[in-house]
Amino acid sequence: MKLLKSWIPSANSSVTEFPLNNLPYGVFSTAKLGKRCGIAIGDMILDCQAVEESGLIKFNSGPIFKNPFWNNLMDLGAEEWTRFRKEITSLLSLDVNSHKLENMLVPKATAELHIPFLVSEFTDFWSCKHHAVNAGTMLRGTENALPPNWNHMPIGYNGRASSVTVSGVNFNRPWGQVKKPNNTLPVLAPSKRFDFELEIGAIVGSKSKGPLTVQQADDIIFGYVLLNDWSARDIQAWEGQPLGPFQGKATATTISPWIVTKEALIPFKCGPPAREVELLDHLKDCGPMFYDISLTVSLTPKKGKASIITETNYKEMYYSSAQQLAHHTSSGCPMRVGDLIGSGTISGSQEYERGSMLELSWGGKEPLHLANGEIRSFLEDFDTVTLQGKGTQEDFIIGFGSCTGTVLPALKSPYSN
């Protein structure tokens, strides 16, 4: 696929994350405008409410963009998703009279970005084998790194939709119960082993009832975002016996502000990994549903410049988002418009490809050295973590924007005198 040309000059650069081939969906506001749905194109944002009010885009169901989130479009179904994207692409193409839309563009530099959709539910998985083996080796040793069920199904937990935030929203270090190995009793204390998790999130665009096949699951995925499922490893280690994550992952989950559609990612589709164990019928691969998306993580301390600490790729996943979603529904669990499905930490086979501090510092035993000379085993106060992702073709890039958050100091305990 070649770069599609637009009448917006900045969209025709080979280095922009947002060419006409991309057209990701977000929510923005400016000093003059309230929150509105927008589409990133080059260094501009197209105001969807203004386009709809002009009559250039119409929906049989009535106005869609009076509310500042993309759930209303999702709810119309896949045919309308495709039609809308095709019409927007046409309006922004090179051979269209630009005067129709030029007053509906907002410079991205002047806009504040908000969470792009209403999150109904959040489920996070553990579906990258390299990460699972690394974490399991630290906990159980090499021979028992993977639990017996891992090669048969994507393992997950239901998280908190209420703590999903957009890039740029900072948060305080969490308090929780922690227990040191040599202590008899736990204490309530701020987490000292706070961590990031490099993930990609799939957004469910259509509701379901009853089990879905892998293909049906893929059909209802609206798009993808970068996702950081922040984790308090010390809280998680004490509470997670035997039911798994709870407060250790309830502080915050940060997503990037732009929803990249499945259509935009078609050039980066790739096949599944080699299967060591044949999957059950409801999880069997049915075509290329993985994506070649390069991913990086940078860490910026309060005093110092950013250090790239992770470089990996989304194609390292063992289970696709469609397989995760199909397994999620296999019990009859209904899915809702706006459900968010986290991939789980994405790590490669090499040390520099590890997608969490837990792995990068090997549980704190091998601290990282940052560009300014500081060292890290886990995240410290005022550390800023930034995830970035992009798919690259010969003459264009499909980017997700940044997924950024800063860890602020723990608040004073409300339980102290």
C-alpha positions in Angstrom: 0.0 0.0 0.0 1.2 3.5 -0.9 0.9 6.8 1.0 -2.6 8.3 0.2 -2.3 12.0 -0.6 -4.3 14.7 1.2 -4.9 18.4 0.6 -3.5 18.9 4.1 0.3 19.2 3.5 1.4 17.9 6.9 -0.4 14.6 6.2 1.8 13.8 3.2 5.0 13.5 5.1 6.7 10.1 5.3 7.3 10.6 9.0 4.0 11.8 10.3 2.1 9.3 12.5 -1.2 10.5 11.0 -1.3 10.3 7.2 -4.5 9.9 5.3 -3.9 6.1 5.6 -4.4 6.3 9.3 -7.3 8.7 10.4 -7.4 7.6 14.1 -10.4 8.7 16.3 -10.1 10.8 19.4 -11.7 13.4 21.6 -10.3 17.0 21.9 -11.1 20.4 23.3 -9.8 23.9 22.8 -10.2 27.2 24.6 -13.2 28.0 22.4 -14.7 24.5 21.9 -15.9 22.0 24.4 -15.1 18.3 24.1 -15.7 17.0 20.6 -14.9 13.9 18.6 -12.0 14.5 16.2 -9.9 12.7 13.6 -6.1 13.2 13.5 -4.8 14.1 10.1 -1.2 15.3 9.9 -0.7 18.0 12.5 -4.4 18.9 12.5 -7.6 17.5 14.0 -10.8 17.4 12.0 -13.9 18.5 14.0 -16.4 15.7 13.5 -19.3 17.6 15.0 -18.7 20.5 12.6 -18.5 18.1 9.6 -21.8 16.5 10.6 -23.5 19.8 11.2 -22.4 21.0 7.8 -24.2 18.0 6.2 -21.1 16.6 4.6 -21.6 13.4 6.7 -25.0 12.0 7.5 -26.3 9.1 9.5 -29.8 7.5 9.0 -30.1 7.2 12.8 -29.7 11.0 13.3 -26.8 13.0 14.8 -23.9 10.9 16.1 -21.3 13.5 17.2 -23.3 15.6 19.7 -21.7 13.6 22.5 -17.9 13.6 22.9 -17.1 9.9 22.6 -17.0 7.4 19.8 -19.4 4.8 21.3 -22.3 6.2 19.3 -20.5 5.4 16.0 -19.4 2.0 17.4 -23.0 1.1 18.2 -24.0 1.5 14.5 -22.1 -1.6 13.5 -19.2 -2.5 11.2 -20.9 -1.5 7.9 -21.3 2.1 9.2 -17.7 2.1 10.5 -16.5 1.3 7.0 -18.8 3.8 5.3 -17.9 6.6 7.6 -14.1 6.0 7.2 -14.5 5.8 3.4 -16.4 9.1 3.3 -13.9 10.9 5.6 -11.0 9.6 3.5 -12.7 11.0 0.4 -13.3 14.4 2.0 -9.6 14.7 2.9 -8.2 13.4 -0.3 -6.1 15.5 -2.6 -8.7 16.0 -5.4 -11.3 17.5 -3.0 -12.0 21.2 -2.7 -10.4 22.0 0.6 -12.5 25.1 1.3 -15.4 22.8 2.4 -13.4 21.6 5.4 -10.5 24.0 6.1 -12.6 25.9 8.8 -13.3 22.6 10.5 -9.7 21.8 11.3 -8.0 22.5 14.6 -4.2 22.6 15.1 -3.3 19.6 17.2 -0.8 21.7 19.1 -3.6 23.9 20.5 -5.9 21.1 21.5 -6.2 19.1 24.8 -6.9 15.4 24.3 -9.3 13.3 26.3 -10.3 9.7 26.7 -11.8 8.8 23.3 -14.6 6.4 24.3 -16.6 5.4 27.4 -15.0 2.3 28.8 -17.7 -0.2 29.7 -15.6 -3.0 31.2 -11.8 -3.7 31.3 -10.3 -7.2 31.0 -6.5 -7.7 30.9 -4.8 -10.8 29.7 -1.5 -12.6 30.1 -0.9 -13.6 26.5 2.8 -13.1 25.5 4.8 -16.2 26.1 8.2 -14.4 26.6 6.7 -12.3 29.4 4.9 -15.3 30.9 8.1 -17.3 30.9 10.1 -14.5 32.4 7.7 -13.8 35.2 7.1 -17.5 35.8 10.8 -18.2 36.0 11.3 -15.6 38.7 8.4 -17.0 40.7 8.6 -20.8 40.1 11.9 -21.5 38.4 12.6 -22.5 34.8 11.0 -25.9 34.8 7.7 -24.6 36.1 7.7 -21.2 34.5 4.3 -21.7 32.7 1.3 -23.1 34.5 -0.2 -26.2 32.8 -3.1 -24.2 31.3 -1.1 -21.5 29.6 -0.6 -23.1 26.2 -4.3 -24.0 26.0 -6.0 -20.7 26.7 -5.4 -16.9 27.2 -5.4 -16.3 30.9 -6.9 -13.0 32.1 -8.5 -11.1 34.9 -11.3 -8.5 35.1 -10.0 -5.1 36.0 -11.5 -1.7 36.8 -13.0 0.4 34.0 -13.2 3.3 36.5 -9.4 3.6 36.7 -8.8 3.7 32.9 -7.4 7.2 32.1 -6.0 8.9 29.0 -2.4 9.7 28.3 -1.1 12.7 30.3 -3.2 12.0 33.4 -0.8 11.5 36.3 -1.6 9.6 39.6 -0.2 9.0 43.0 1.8 6.0 44.1 -0.7 3.5 45.6 -1.0 2.3 49.1 -1.7 -1.4 49.8 -1.0 -4.4 52.0 2.6 -5.6 51.6 4.4 -8.3 53.4 8.2 -8.7 53.5 9.5 -12.3 53.4 10.9 -12.2 56.9 8.0 -10.5 58.5 5.1 -12.4 60.2 2.4 -9.8 59.4 1.7 -7.5 56.5 1.6 -3.7 56.8 -0.3 -1.0 54.9 2.3 1.0 53.0 3.0 2.8 49.7 4.2 0.4 47.0 7.9 0.3 46.6 7.9 -2.0 43.5 5.7 0.0 41.2 5.9 -1.0 37.5 4.6 -0.3 34.0 3.3 -2.9 31.6 3.6 -2.4 27.8 0.4 -3.5 26.2 -2.0 -2.8 23.3 -5.8 -2.6 24.0 -8.5 -3.8 21.7 -11.9 -1.9 21.8 -15.1 -3.9 21.4 -17.4 -2.0 19.0 -20.5 -4.2 18.9 -22.3 -6.0 21.7 -22.5 -9.8 21.8 -24.6 -12.4 23.3 -23.4 -16.0 23.7 -20.1 -17.5 22.5 -18.2 -16.0 19.5 -15.8 -17.7 17.1 -12.4 -16.2 16.6 -13.6 -14.6 13.3 -16.7 -13.3 14.8 -14.7 -11.8 17.7 -12.3 -10.1 15.3 -15.3 -8.7 13.4 -16.5 -6.7 16.4 -13.2 -5.1 17.3 -13.5 -1.4 16.5 -9.8 -0.5 16.8 -6.7 -0.5 19.0 -4.9 1.8 21.5 -1.6 1.7 23.4 -2.2 0.6 27.0 -0.1 0.7 30.2 -1.6 -1.4 32.9 0.4 0.0 35.8 1.2 -2.6 38.5 2.2 -2.6 42.1 4.3 -5.8 42.2 4.7 -5.9 46.0 0.9 -5.5 46.6 0.2 -8.0 43.9 2.6 -10.6 45.3 0.9 -10.6 48.7 -2.8 -10.3 47.7 -2.7 -12.5 44.6 -2.9 -15.9 46.4 -4.9 -17.6 44.9 -7.3 -15.3 43.0 -4.7 -13.1 41.2 -4.6 -9.3 40.6 -6.8 -6.9 42.5 -5.5 -3.8 44.2 -2.0 -4.3 42.7 -3.5 -3.3 39.4 -6.4 -1.0 40.4 -4.5 2.3 40.6 -4.5 3.3 36.9 -4.6 1.9 33.4 -3.4 4.5 30.8 -4.4 4.4 27.2 -3.3 6.5 24.2 -5.7 9.2 23.0 -6.2 7.9 19.5 -8.1 4.8 18.4 -6.4 3.3 15.4 -8.9 1.4 13.3 -8.5 -2.2 12.1 -8.7 -0.9 8.5 -5.7 1.3 9.1 -3.7 -1.7 10.4 -4.5 -4.1 7.5 -1.0 -3.6 5.9 0.6 -4.8 9.1 -1.3 -8.0 9.6 0.8 -11.1 10.1 0.2 -14.8 11.0 0.3 -16.5 14.4 3.4 -18.0 16.1 4.1 -21.7 15.9 1.8 -23.6 18.2 3.5 -26.0 20.6 0.1 -27.4 21.6 -2.9 -27.7 19.3 -5.6 -25.2 20.4 -9.1 -26.2 21.0 -11.6 -25.4 18.3 -12.9 -22.2 19.8 -9.4 -20.7 19.8 -7.9 -22.1 16.5 -6.2 -19.6 14.2 -8.3 -18.6 11.2 -6.0 -16.3 9.3 -3.6 -13.4 10.1 -4.9 -11.6 13.1 -1.6 -10.5 14.6 0.1 -7.2 13.8 3.6 -6.1 13.0 3.7 -2.9 15.2 7.0 -1.8 16.6 6.8 -0.6 20.3 9.1 1.4 22.5 9.1 2.5 26.1 11.0 5.4 27.5 11.6 6.5 31.1 12.2 10.1 32.0 13.3 10.9 35.6 12.4 14.2 37.3 15.9 15.5 36.6 17.2 14.0 33.3 16.4 13.1 29.8 14.4 10.2 28.4 16.0 6.8 28.2 14.6 4.2 25.8 14.4 1.1 28.0 12.3 -1.3 25.8 12.1 -2.0 22.1 9.8 -4.8 21.0 6.9 -5.7 18.7 3.2 -6.5 19.0 3.7 -9.6 16.8 5.4 -11.3 19.8 2.0 -12.1 21.2 1.0 -15.8 21.5 -2.8 -15.1 21.5 -4.4 -12.4 19.4 -7.0 -10.0 20.6 -9.7 -11.9 18.7 -8.7 -15.2 20.4 -8.8 -13.4 23.8 -12.2 -12.1 23.0 -13.5 -15.4 21.7 -12.3 -17.2 24.9 -13.9 -14.4 27.0 -17.3 -15.1 25.5 -17.0 -18.9 25.5 -18.8 -19.1 28.8 -21.7 -17.1 27.4 -20.3 -13.8 28.8 -21.9 -10.9 26.9 -19.6 -8.1 25.6 -20.6 -4.5 25.5 -19.9 -1.6 23.2 -16.8 0.1 24.7 -15.3 -3.0 26.4 -11.5 -2.8 26.6 -9.4 -5.9 26.2 -5.7 -5.6 27.3 -3.2 -7.8 25.5 -1.0 -8.3 28.5 2.6 -7.3 28.8 4.4 -7.6 25.4 8.0 -8.8 25.6 10.4 -10.2 23.1 13.1 -12.9 23.5 15.9 -10.4 24.1 16.7 -8.5 27.3 16.1 -5.1 25.7 12.7 -6.3 24.4 11.2 -6.9 27.9 7.9 -5.0 28.5 8.1 -4.3 32.3 10.5 -3.2 35.0 9.9 -6.6 36.7 11.6 -8.2 33.7 14.1 -5.5 32.8 15.6 -5.5 36.3 14.9 -9.2 36.8 12.9 -8.7 39.9 15.2 -5.9 41.1 18.4 -8.0 41.0 19.8 -6.3 37.9 19.0 -2.6 38.0 18.8 -0.5 34.9 21.2 2.4 34.2 19.5 5.5 32.8 21.0 8.1 30.5 21.6 10.6 33.4 23.5 8.0 35.5 20.6 7.1 37.8 19.6 3.4 38.3 16.2 1.9 38.5 14.9 -1.5 39.8 11.3 -0.2 39.8 9.7 3.2 39.2 10.4 6.1 41.5 8.4 9.2 42.3 8.1 11.7 39.4 9.3 9.1 36.8 7.5 9.5 33.5 6.9 6.5 31.3 6.0 6.9 27.7 4.8 4.1 25.3 4.9 4.6 21.6 3.9 2.3 18.7 3.9 2.5 14.9 3.6 0.3 11.9 5.9 1.2 9.0 5.5 0.8 5.3 7.8 2.0 2.6 6.6 5.6 2.4 4.2 6.0 5.4 3.7 5.3 9.1 0.7 4.4 11.1 1.1 5.7 14.6 -0.8 5.7 17.8 0.5 8.9 19.5 2.1 8.7 22.9 0.8 6.9 26.0 2.3 8.8 28.9 1.9 8.9 32.7 3.9 10.2 35.6 4.1 8.5 39.1 3.5 11.2 41.8 4.4 10.6 45.5 1.9 8.6 47.6 -0.7 10.7 49.4 -0.7 10.8 53.2 -2.4 7.8 54.6 -6.1 8.5 55.5 -5.8 5.9 58.3 -2.9 7.6 60.2 -3.6 9.8 63.2 
